[in-house]
Amino acid sequence: MDERQGETGGVKPTKPFRYGVGMFGTSIPVNMFKSFAAIYYVDQLGLSMKQYSFVLFIYTFLDVIDNPVYGFLSDRTRTRWGRRRPWLVIGTPLLVLAFVMFFNVPGFISSDQNRLFIYMLLLYLMTGTLDSLINANYGALFPELFRSDRERARTNAIRQACQLVAMVLSIALTPMITSAIGYRLTSLVYGIAALAVILYCTFGCHESMEYEDAKKPDFWKSLVDLVRNGRFWLYGIVGAFYSAATALLLQAVSFYVKYALKLAGGQTTLLLASVFAVALIGIAFWTFVSRKAGVMRIWRLGFLIMGAAFLPLLFTRTLGQAIPFVALVGFGYGACLVTMDCIGAKIIDDDYRKHHIRREGIMTSLIGMLNRLNGLYSSLAFFVVSERYGFVNGDNPGPSPDTASRVLMCTFPFLAMAVAYVISHFLHFTEAENAVSDSERG
């Protein structure tokens, strides 16, 4: 008997924790990768900020291509182990290998800026596309394994909490850890942890047998259907600007601590810990509130709180002044974490009701593709700061590194959140759609 079936032939249920903990594994490498690539390559190894912005620019276009392709291939996969699990089992070791290589630059490469640029570009593309592969399949499991709003809210709270714990480790504590053991060994430890957790999650997820005989989605028809789906575009664009703000926060905070607050790099831990600790509390708070207020209201409120909190950070001068405002960013961030994936699942449900074909993989990937367009915004931010304030790298930070770091950390994220908040008001679901029964989802 297949391990996914019980005695009655039904699908063995997946435990919310077993699935949710996977977010810890998927978050560890990508968080360190995207949050510390800039400070490591630009500030420590001497790559120019313009070269770094060019890497982000190129990678964004790869991300646009690879996300829907991985989702499409996943939806069309048919094996006795399921559609998603084979990709996770194969892709995870490759992701870990690329991630470790990214932070283990050979000496003969780091000594030459041109070789360093090529090495970073290739490894950034490789690590980024393998991360897309993992997340396309992990994300597609969510609406498939958990069908009701109650199940989804519970499971999403668990996985977002696991993500925040991973962020505390791989972002907030990383400056302290790398100060003690270096980036090379840190990436190895994080990589091994990610490998163990993702595989533990993967082998505990039980996909439905019904999809083995289901019609396979057509790639071009899927694209046409989504191009015509206004809700998909609204949600995707909002997600892109929200992701841009959070990405810039994580990439710029090390520069902000060093050049604006004039503190040692280890103090970055206190700022980031404030964000994630409050966000973790916020997940419990917003999960409870959303039951009465609804996910859409909490979603928009999260954008408003996050955006408003970035402005005062332009003017703070000490760590004590900055912590309350980054904590407020974390409170709004918690609201967004609770609601983003639940709204995305509603859009996937709506697509199935209209077209009667399961394509969670390609839809999740295309939503992720739009979210990852944040790379264009991040690239623009780094390029503008480099041009406007003459910030080249750690050896040549220009005449105004204080102002440059504040603009990068505060102004660009504020503008992104403002756009996300405004556009979010154009996305609506009817009362009937919000009350879809579990039987309709099945």
N, C-alpha and C positions, 0 to 999 in steps of 0.2 A: 504493500500500500504506500502511496506517495506520502512523504512526510508532511505535506501541506494539508492532508485530509484526515479527518477524524473517522470514527467508526461509522458515522451516518453519511459519510461522503462529503460533509461540509468542510469549509476551509478552517484550518486551525487558526484561531485568532492570534494576532500579534499583540504582545504586551506593549502598552504605550511607552514604558520606560525603555524596553529593549530597542524600540525604534528611536525614541527621543535621544537616547545617549549617543546615537550615531552623530548627532550634531556636534558633540564634543570632539569627536575624531575628525570630522570634516573641517572644523573651525581652526584647530590648532595650527596646521601648516599654512593655510591661506592667510590667517591673521598675522602671523609673523612675517610671512612673505610680502604681503602688501603694505603692512604698517612700517616695516623697518628696511625695506629695499632702498628707499631714498636716503635715509640717514646712514646706512651702511655703505652704499656705493658712492654717494655724493660727498658726504661729510668725512667718511673714513678712507675710502679708496681713491677719492679724487676725481670721479667721473663728473663731468659738468652737468649743471642743472638742466641746460638745454638738451643735452644728450639723453638725460633721464626722461624729460618731457616727450622726446621723440619716441622712446621705447613705449611709453604709455599710449601714445598716439597710434603706433603701429599695432600694438596688442589689441586695441579696441576693435580694429577691423577684423582681426582673427576671431575675436570673441563674437562678433556679429555672425560670422560664418559657422563656427564650430558648435555653438549652442543648439541651433535648430537641427543640425545634422546629427548630433549625438541623441537628441530627443527622438528624432524620426527613426534612427536605427534601433533605439531601445523599444519604441512602440511596435516595431515590426519583428522583434526578436521572439522566437518561439523555442524554448528548451524545457526539459523536464524540471529544471531548477527555477524556472520563471523567466520573466523578461528583463528584470533589472539586476538580479543577483550576479549573473555571469560578468556583467560589465563592472560591477563593484569589486568583485574578486580579482579580476585581471587589472583593473585600472589603479587600484589603491597602491600596490607595491611600486608601480611606475611613477605615480605621483610623489611618493615618499623619496624615491631615488632622485628625481629631478629637483625636488625641494632641498634636499641635503647638498646636492651639487651646486645649487644656486648660492648657498652661503659658505661653500668651500672652494674659493677661487684659488687656483694654482698660482704660485709666486711668479712664474714667468708671464702670466697673463695680467696680474694686478700691477706689474711694473711698467706696463705699456698701456696708455689710455685708449688707443685704437683697438687693441686686442681686448681690453676690458669692456669696451662698449659692445663689441661683437659677441663676447661671451655672455654679457648680461642680457642682450637682446634675445639670443637663442634660448638661454635658460629661462628667461622670463616668459617667452612664448610657450616653451615646453611645459613649464610648471602651471602656467595659467590655463592652457587647453586641457591638461589632465584634471585640473580642478573643475573645469566645466563638465568633463565627462562624469566625474564622481557626483557632482551636485545635480546634474540632469537626471540621473537615475535615482539618487537618494530622494530628491524632491518629488519625483513622479510617484514614489511609493505613498506619499502622504494622503492625497485624495483617494487613492485606491484602497488603502488598508483601513482608513477611518472614514466612515460615511456620514455620520450625523454631526451637527454643529457642536453638540455636547462632547462627543468623542474627539473632535478636532480641537476644540478649545482646551480640553484636558491634555491631549498629547502635545499640542503646540506649546502650552505652558511649560511642559517638561523639557521639550527640546530647546526652547529658547533659554530656559534656565541653564541647561547644559552648555549652550553656546556661550552664555555669559561667564560661566565658570571657566570655559576654555579661553575666553578673552582676557579674564583676569590673569590667567597663567601665561598665555602666549603674547599678550600685549602689555598689560599693566606691570607684570613682574619681569618681563623680558629684559628691560634695561638693567635691573639688578642682577639677573642671572647671567647675562652676557658680560657684565663687568667682572663677574667672578670666574666664568669658564670660557667666555668668548662665543662668537657667533657660530663657529664651526661645530663645537660640541653641543651647543644649545639646539641647533637644527637637527642633529642626530637624535638627541633625546626626544624632541617633539615628534620627529618622524616615526620613531618606534612606537610611541604612545598612540599616534594617529592610526598606524597600521593595525595595532591590536584592537582598538575600539571600533573602527569601521568594520572590520571583519566579524567582531562579536555581534554588532548590530545586524550585519548582512545575513548571517546564518540564523538569526532569530526572527527574520521577517518572512511571513508566509503569504505568498502571492496567490491570487485566486486562479483556479484551474479554468474558469470560464473563458479566459482570454486566449487560451491556446487554440480554440476553434473560431475565435471571433475574427471578423473582417479586419484586414490590415489597413491602416490609414494610408491614403495617397498623399505624397509629399506636397505636390503642387496644389491639390484641392484643399489641403489643410492650410496652406499659405493664403490661398484666395479667401477661404472662410474667415481667417483671422484678420486679413486686411479689411474685410467688411465689418468686423466686430468692433464697434466704437468703444465698448467697455474695455476691451483688451488694450486698446491704444491709450485710453485715459489712465488706466491702472499702470500700464508699463511706463508711461512718461512720468507719472508721479513717482513711481518707484525709482526711476533713473535719477531724478533730482535728489530724492531722499538718500539714495545710495551714494551719490556724489558728495553730499554734505558729510555723511559719516566716514567715507573714505578719506576725504581731506582732513577731517578731524584726526584720524588715526595716523595719517602720514605726516601731518604738520605739527603735531603736539611736541615732538622731540625738538624741532626747530624753535617752537614757541618757548619751551622751557629754557633752552640754551641761550637764545638771543633776546627774547622779550623779558623773561623773568630773571635772566642771568644766573641760572642755577645749574648745578651738575646734572648730567643726564639721568642719574638715578632718581631724581625728583619727579621725573616723568611718571614714575610708578604711582605716586600719590595722586596726581591728577587723574590718571586713567582708572585707578582703583575707585576714586570717587564716582566716576561715571558709571562703572559697572556695578558697584555695590548698590547704588541707588536704583539703577535699572533692574537689578535682581529683585529688590523690594517692590519696585514698580510693577513687575510682571504679576506678582500676587495681587497687588492692589487693583491694577487695571483689568485683570481677568475677572475679578469679583464685580467691578463696576460695569464691565461690558455686558454682563448678564441683564442688567436693568437698562443701561443707556444704549446698548447696541454697539456693534463693532465699528460702524461707519463714523459715529460721533467721536468715539475714542481715537480712531485712526486720525481724523482731522485735528483733534485736540493735541495729539502727540506732535504733529508737525508744528503747530502754533507754539507750543512750549519750547521745543527744541530751537526753533528759529529765533524766538525772543531771547533765549539764553546766550546766544552767540554774541550779540551786540555788546553787552557790558565787558566781555573779555577783551575787547579792543582797548580798554582803558585801564585794566588791572595792572598793578605794578609788583605785587607780591604773591607768593603762593597762597597765603591766607585769604587774600582778596579773590583769587581765581577759583578756589575750591568750591565755594557755594554755587557759582554759576555753572561750572562743569557738572556739578551734582544735579543742577536743574536740567541740563542737557540730558543727563542719564535718566531723569524722571520721564521726560518726554520720549526718550528712546525706548523705555520700557513699554509705553503705550503703543508705539509703532511695532515693536516686536510681537506683542500680543495679537495684533490685528492684521498685519500685512498678509501673512500666509492664509489666514481664514478668508480674506476677501479674494485672494487669488484662487482659492478652492471653489468659491462661489462662481467665479467666471468659468472655471473648468466644468462645473456642474451644468451651468447654463449652455455651454457648448454641446455637451452630451445630450441635453434635452432637445436641442434644435436639430442636431445632425445624427444622433444615435450611433456614434462610433467613439470608442475609447481611444483617446490620444493624449493621455496625461503627460507623457514624456515630451512630445513636441511642444505642447502648450506651456508646460513648466519651463522648458528651455527657451522658448521665444519670449516669455515674460522675463526670464533671466537675462536674455540677450538685451532687451530694452534697459533693464536695470544696469547692465554692465556698460551701457553707453556712457555711464558716469566717467569712464576713462577719458573721454573727449573733454569733459568739463575739468577733470583733474589735470589733464595735460595742459589745457589752456591756462589754468591757474598757475601752474609752475612756470610756464613760459612767460606769462605776463609779469609775474613777480621777478623773474630773472631779468627781463628786459627793462622793466620800470625802475627796479631798485639795484640793478647791477650785481645781483647775487649769482656768483658763478659756482662755487663749491666751498667746502670747509676751509680750504686754504685761502680763498679769496671771496669772502662773504659780501663784499661791496661796502659802500659808505653808510647804508641804513639797514643793517640786518634786523634790528629791532622792529622797524615798521614793516619790513618785508615779511617777517614771520607772523606778525599780527594780521596782516591782510590775508595771508595764506590760510591761517588758522580760523579767522573769524569772519571776514567780509565775504569771501566766496561761499562758505557754508551757509551763512545767513541768507544770501541771495538765492541759493538753491532751495532752501527750506521755504522761503517765501513763495517761490514759483510752485513748489509741490503743494503747499497749502491752498493756493488759489485754484489750481487745476483740480484738486480733489473734490471740490464742490460741484463739479460737473458729472461726477460718477454717482449713480443712484441705482438702488434695487427696489422693486415694488414690495409691498407687504406680503403679497402672495409668494414671491420668490424667496423672501426671508423666512417664510414658514414652510418651505418645501419639506415634505415628509421623508422619513428614512427610506420608506418603500420606493419613493420616486428616485432617490439617489441610488438605490440598488439596481 
